[in-house]
Amino acid sequence: MRKILAVAFLLYAAIIFIALMFVALPFVLLFSAILPTNIAKRAILVVLRTWAWLFSRLSFFWITTQNKSKVDRSKSHIYVGNHGSYLDAVAVCISIPQYFSALGKIEITKVPVFGLIYKRIVVLIDRSSKESREQSVAVLKKDIANGQSVLIFAEGTMNQTEKPLADFYDGAFRIAIETQTPIIPFVMLNNRKLLPRKDPLKARPGMITTILLPEVSVVGLSMEDVPALKKKVYDLMEDAIMENTG
């Protein structure tokens, strides 16, 4: 009986997700066609935040955020978060308090409907291509120079290990130092339990809590400090996950 209910809930959530995507898609295509790129991305993000809020309410995957008011919205940040569930896309749309560009895998553009929206808001990266990696970094740096914040999942992909966090890539920390942009680490709690990557049939309604951690300054740091900066952010995030999960 429990398995039947889980399948029914997952199917219900999927229908809501797809239906709202179809509602959002015309607005995304219109804005990307008629507005300048920077303005279009902001307008599309508003659409996605509305989509995420509606999906959260209707699917019973609720999102709550801590420490939003402590973020200095007058300057750009690099948001570095954990990634453990398909629900993370919904959570970041709701939880990140600034307009942002996100770094995302090019493979997601193949997903029907969602892929059409995804490629118009995300800075795409093909990690198997050095040229793609360099190009995506250049785009993120340009966005930061234009006053935009950026979002990077430092684990690179969904964490499928038993650890709270998978190993981090250097990219977010190199960009932070090169552009002298402060980092805001954040953690999403309960995301892996509500919609497990390995076993989606265990999906269940509940609350995802996003905790925005204190800003990490990179003033005066050089490329030699990348490993230490990466470890500092990793430890802050790991501690936050361990302290807030039982």
Contacts in CASP RR format, 6 or more apart in sequence:
PFRMAT RR
TARGET T0000
AUTHOR 0000-0000-0000
METHOD contacts of the structure
MODEL  1
MRKILAVAFLLYAAIIFIALMFVALPFVLLFSAILPTNIAKRAILVVLRT
WAWLFSRLSFFWITTQNKSKVDRSKSHIYVGNHGSYLDAVAVCISIPQYF
SALGKIEITKVPVFGLIYKRIVVLIDRSSKESREQSVAVLKKDIANGQSV
LIFAEGTMNQTEKPLADFYDGAFRIAIETQTPIIPFVMLNNRKLLPRKDP
LKARPGMITTILLPEVSVVGLSMEDVPALKKKVYDLMEDAIMENTG
3 201 0 8 1.000
6 201 0 8 1.000
6 202 0 8 1.000
6 203 0 8 1.000
6 204 0 8 1.000
7 201 0 8 1.000
9 203 0 8 1.000
9 204 0 8 1.000
9 205 0 8 1.000
10 200 0 8 1.000
10 201 0 8 1.000
10 203 0 8 1.000
12 59 0 8 1.000
13 59 0 8 1.000
13 61 0 8 1.000
13 203 0 8 1.000
16 55 0 8 1.000
16 58 0 8 1.000
16 59 0 8 1.000
17 55 0 8 1.000
17 59 0 8 1.000
18 113 0 8 1.000
20 51 0 8 1.000
20 54 0 8 1.000
20 55 0 8 1.000
20 58 0 8 1.000
21 51 0 8 1.000
21 113 0 8 1.000
21 114 0 8 1.000
21 117 0 8 1.000
22 113 0 8 1.000
23 51 0 8 1.000
24 47 0 8 1.000
24 48 0 8 1.000
24 50 0 8 1.000
24 51 0 8 1.000
24 117 0 8 1.000
25 113 0 8 1.000
25 116 0 8 1.000
25 117 0 8 1.000
27 43 0 8 1.000
27 44 0 8 1.000
27 47 0 8 1.000
28 44 0 8 1.000
28 47 0 8 1.000
28 116 0 8 1.000
28 117 0 8 1.000
28 120 0 8 1.000
28 121 0 8 1.000
29 116 0 8 1.000
31 40 0 8 1.000
31 43 0 8 1.000
31 44 0 8 1.000
31 47 0 8 1.000
32 40 0 8 1.000
32 44 0 8 1.000
32 120 0 8 1.000
34 40 0 8 1.000
35 43 0 8 1.000
38 146 0 8 1.000
38 148 0 8 1.000
40 120 0 8 1.000
41 99 0 8 1.000
41 101 0 8 1.000
41 120 0 8 1.000
41 121 0 8 1.000
42 99 0 8 1.000
44 117 0 8 1.000
44 120 0 8 1.000
44 121 0 8 1.000
45 93 0 8 1.000
45 99 0 8 1.000
45 100 0 8 1.000
45 121 0 8 1.000
48 93 0 8 1.000
48 117 0 8 1.000
48 121 0 8 1.000
49 93 0 8 1.000
49 94 0 8 1.000
51 93 0 8 1.000
52 63 0 8 1.000
52 89 0 8 1.000
52 90 0 8 1.000
52 91 0 8 1.000
52 93 0 8 1.000
52 94 0 8 1.000
53 93 0 8 1.000
53 94 0 8 1.000
55 61 0 8 1.000
55 90 0 8 1.000
56 62 0 8 1.000
56 63 0 8 1.000
56 90 0 8 1.000
56 94 0 8 1.000
59 205 0 8 1.000
60 205 0 8 1.000
60 206 0 8 1.000
61 87 0 8 1.000
61 90 0 8 1.000
61 194 0 8 1.000
61 195 0 8 1.000
61 205 0 8 1.000
61 206 0 8 1.000
61 208 0 8 1.000
62 205 0 8 1.000
62 206 0 8 1.000
62 207 0 8 1.000
62 208 0 8 1.000
63 90 0 8 1.000
63 91 0 8 1.000
63 94 0 8 1.000
63 95 0 8 1.000
63 207 0 8 1.000
63 208 0 8 1.000
63 210 0 8 1.000
64 207 0 8 1.000
64 208 0 8 1.000
64 209 0 8 1.000
64 210 0 8 1.000
65 94 0 8 1.000
65 95 0 8 1.000
65 97 0 8 1.000
65 209 0 8 1.000
65 210 0 8 1.000
65 211 0 8 1.000
65 212 0 8 1.000
66 209 0 8 1.000
66 210 0 8 1.000
66 211 0 8 1.000
66 212 0 8 1.000
67 211 0 8 1.000
67 212 0 8 1.000
67 213 0 8 1.000
68 95 0 8 1.000
68 97 0 8 1.000
68 212 0 8 1.000
70 212 0 8 1.000
70 214 0 8 1.000
71 77 0 8 1.000
71 97 0 8 1.000
71 98 0 8 1.000
71 184 0 8 1.000
71 212 0 8 1.000
71 215 0 8 1.000
72 215 0 8 1.000
73 97 0 8 1.000
73 98 0 8 1.000
75 147 0 8 1.000
75 182 0 8 1.000
76 98 0 8 1.000
76 144 0 8 1.000
76 147 0 8 1.000
76 148 0 8 1.000
76 149 0 8 1.000
76 150 0 8 1.000
76 181 0 8 1.000
77 98 0 8 1.000
77 149 0 8 1.000
77 150 0 8 1.000
77 181 0 8 1.000
77 182 0 8 1.000
77 183 0 8 1.000
77 184 0 8 1.000
77 215 0 8 1.000
78 144 0 8 1.000
78 149 0 8 1.000
78 150 0 8 1.000
78 151 0 8 1.000
78 152 0 8 1.000
78 172 0 8 1.000
78 175 0 8 1.000
78 176 0 8 1.000
78 181 0 8 1.000
78 182 0 8 1.000
78 183 0 8 1.000
78 184 0 8 1.000
79 92 0 8 1.000
79 96 0 8 1.000
79 100 0 8 1.000
79 149 0 8 1.000
79 150 0 8 1.000
79 151 0 8 1.000
79 152 0 8 1.000
79 183 0 8 1.000
79 184 0 8 1.000
79 185 0 8 1.000
79 186 0 8 1.000
80 152 0 8 1.000
80 153 0 8 1.000
80 154 0 8 1.000
80 172 0 8 1.000
80 183 0 8 1.000
80 184 0 8 1.000
80 185 0 8 1.000
80 186 0 8 1.000
80 233 0 8 1.000
80 237 0 8 1.000
81 151 0 8 1.000
81 152 0 8 1.000
81 153 0 8 1.000
81 154 0 8 1.000
81 185 0 8 1.000
81 186 0 8 1.000
81 187 0 8 1.000
81 188 0 8 1.000
81 237 0 8 1.000
82 153 0 8 1.000
82 155 0 8 1.000
82 159 0 8 1.000
82 164 0 8 1.000
82 165 0 8 1.000
82 186 0 8 1.000
82 187 0 8 1.000
82 188 0 8 1.000
82 237 0 8 1.000
82 241 0 8 1.000
83 153 0 8 1.000
83 155 0 8 1.000
83 156 0 8 1.000
83 157 0 8 1.000
83 158 0 8 1.000
83 159 0 8 1.000
84 158 0 8 1.000
84 159 0 8 1.000
84 188 0 8 1.000
84 191 0 8 1.000
84 192 0 8 1.000
84 197 0 8 1.000
85 158 0 8 1.000
85 188 0 8 1.000
85 191 0 8 1.000
85 192 0 8 1.000
85 194 0 8 1.000
85 195 0 8 1.000
85 196 0 8 1.000
85 197 0 8 1.000
86 195 0 8 1.000
86 197 0 8 1.000
86 200 0 8 1.000
87 191 0 8 1.000
87 194 0 8 1.000
87 195 0 8 1.000
87 208 0 8 1.000
88 153 0 8 1.000
88 188 0 8 1.000
88 191 0 8 1.000
91 188 0 8 1.000
91 191 0 8 1.000
91 208 0 8 1.000
91 210 0 8 1.000
92 102 0 8 1.000
92 151 0 8 1.000
92 210 0 8 1.000
94 210 0 8 1.000
95 186 0 8 1.000
95 188 0 8 1.000
95 210 0 8 1.000
95 212 0 8 1.000
96 149 0 8 1.000
96 151 0 8 1.000
96 186 0 8 1.000
97 212 0 8 1.000
98 149 0 8 1.000
99 148 0 8 1.000
99 149 0 8 1.000
100 148 0 8 1.000
100 149 0 8 1.000
100 150 0 8 1.000
100 151 0 8 1.000
101 121 0 8 1.000
101 122 0 8 1.000
101 123 0 8 1.000
101 139 0 8 1.000
101 140 0 8 1.000
101 143 0 8 1.000
101 148 0 8 1.000
101 149 0 8 1.000
101 150 0 8 1.000
101 151 0 8 1.000
102 121 0 8 1.000
102 122 0 8 1.000
102 123 0 8 1.000
102 150 0 8 1.000
102 151 0 8 1.000
102 152 0 8 1.000
103 122 0 8 1.000
103 123 0 8 1.000
103 125 0 8 1.000
103 136 0 8 1.000
103 140 0 8 1.000
103 150 0 8 1.000
103 151 0 8 1.000
103 152 0 8 1.000
103 153 0 8 1.000
104 122 0 8 1.000
104 123 0 8 1.000
104 124 0 8 1.000
104 125 0 8 1.000
104 153 0 8 1.000
105 124 0 8 1.000
105 125 0 8 1.000
105 126 0 8 1.000
105 127 0 8 1.000
105 156 0 8 1.000
105 157 0 8 1.000
106 124 0 8 1.000
106 125 0 8 1.000
106 126 0 8 1.000
106 132 0 8 1.000
108 114 0 8 1.000
108 115 0 8 1.000
108 118 0 8 1.000
108 122 0 8 1.000
109 115 0 8 1.000
109 118 0 8 1.000
109 119 0 8 1.000
109 124 0 8 1.000
111 118 0 8 1.000
123 136 0 8 1.000
123 139 0 8 1.000
123 140 0 8 1.000
123 143 0 8 1.000
123 150 0 8 1.000
124 132 0 8 1.000
124 136 0 8 1.000
125 132 0 8 1.000
125 133 0 8 1.000
125 136 0 8 1.000
126 132 0 8 1.000
126 133 0 8 1.000
127 133 0 8 1.000
127 156 0 8 1.000
137 171 0 8 1.000
137 174 0 8 1.000
137 175 0 8 1.000
140 150 0 8 1.000
140 152 0 8 1.000
140 175 0 8 1.000
141 175 0 8 1.000
141 178 0 8 1.000
141 179 0 8 1.000
143 150 0 8 1.000
144 150 0 8 1.000
144 175 0 8 1.000
144 179 0 8 1.000
144 181 0 8 1.000
145 179 0 8 1.000
150 175 0 8 1.000
152 171 0 8 1.000
152 172 0 8 1.000
152 175 0 8 1.000
154 168 0 8 1.000
154 169 0 8 1.000
154 171 0 8 1.000
154 172 0 8 1.000
154 173 0 8 1.000
154 230 0 8 1.000
154 233 0 8 1.000
154 234 0 8 1.000
155 165 0 8 1.000
155 166 0 8 1.000
155 167 0 8 1.000
155 168 0 8 1.000
155 169 0 8 1.000
156 166 0 8 1.000
156 169 0 8 1.000
157 166 0 8 1.000
158 197 0 8 1.000
159 165 0 8 1.000
159 166 0 8 1.000
159 192 0 8 1.000
160 166 0 8 1.000
160 197 0 8 1.000
160 198 0 8 1.000
164 237 0 8 1.000
164 238 0 8 1.000
164 241 0 8 1.000
164 242 0 8 1.000
164 245 0 8 1.000
165 234 0 8 1.000
165 237 0 8 1.000
165 238 0 8 1.000
165 241 0 8 1.000
168 230 0 8 1.000
168 233 0 8 1.000
168 234 0 8 1.000
170 226 0 8 1.000
170 230 0 8 1.000
172 183 0 8 1.000
173 183 0 8 1.000
173 226 0 8 1.000
173 229 0 8 1.000
173 230 0 8 1.000
173 233 0 8 1.000
174 223 0 8 1.000
174 226 0 8 1.000
175 181 0 8 1.000
176 182 0 8 1.000
176 183 0 8 1.000
176 218 0 8 1.000
176 229 0 8 1.000
177 218 0 8 1.000
177 221 0 8 1.000
177 222 0 8 1.000
177 223 0 8 1.000
177 225 0 8 1.000
177 226 0 8 1.000
177 229 0 8 1.000
178 223 0 8 1.000
180 218 0 8 1.000
180 219 0 8 1.000
180 220 0 8 1.000
181 218 0 8 1.000
182 215 0 8 1.000
182 216 0 8 1.000
182 217 0 8 1.000
182 218 0 8 1.000
183 215 0 8 1.000
183 216 0 8 1.000
183 218 0 8 1.000
183 229 0 8 1.000
183 233 0 8 1.000
184 212 0 8 1.000
184 213 0 8 1.000
184 215 0 8 1.000
184 216 0 8 1.000
185 213 0 8 1.000
185 216 0 8 1.000
185 233 0 8 1.000
185 236 0 8 1.000
185 237 0 8 1.000
185 240 0 8 1.000
186 210 0 8 1.000
186 211 0 8 1.000
186 212 0 8 1.000
186 213 0 8 1.000
186 237 0 8 1.000
187 210 0 8 1.000
187 211 0 8 1.000
187 213 0 8 1.000
187 237 0 8 1.000
187 240 0 8 1.000
187 241 0 8 1.000
187 244 0 8 1.000
188 208 0 8 1.000
188 209 0 8 1.000
188 210 0 8 1.000
189 208 0 8 1.000
189 209 0 8 1.000
189 210 0 8 1.000
189 211 0 8 1.000
189 241 0 8 1.000
189 244 0 8 1.000
189 245 0 8 1.000
190 206 0 8 1.000
190 207 0 8 1.000
190 208 0 8 1.000
190 209 0 8 1.000
190 245 0 8 1.000
191 208 0 8 1.000
193 204 0 8 1.000
194 203 0 8 1.000
194 204 0 8 1.000
194 205 0 8 1.000
194 206 0 8 1.000
194 208 0 8 1.000
195 203 0 8 1.000
196 202 0 8 1.000
196 203 0 8 1.000
209 244 0 8 1.000
211 240 0 8 1.000
211 244 0 8 1.000
213 236 0 8 1.000
213 237 0 8 1.000
213 240 0 8 1.000
216 229 0 8 1.000
216 232 0 8 1.000
216 233 0 8 1.000
216 236 0 8 1.000
218 229 0 8 1.000
221 229 0 8 1.000
END
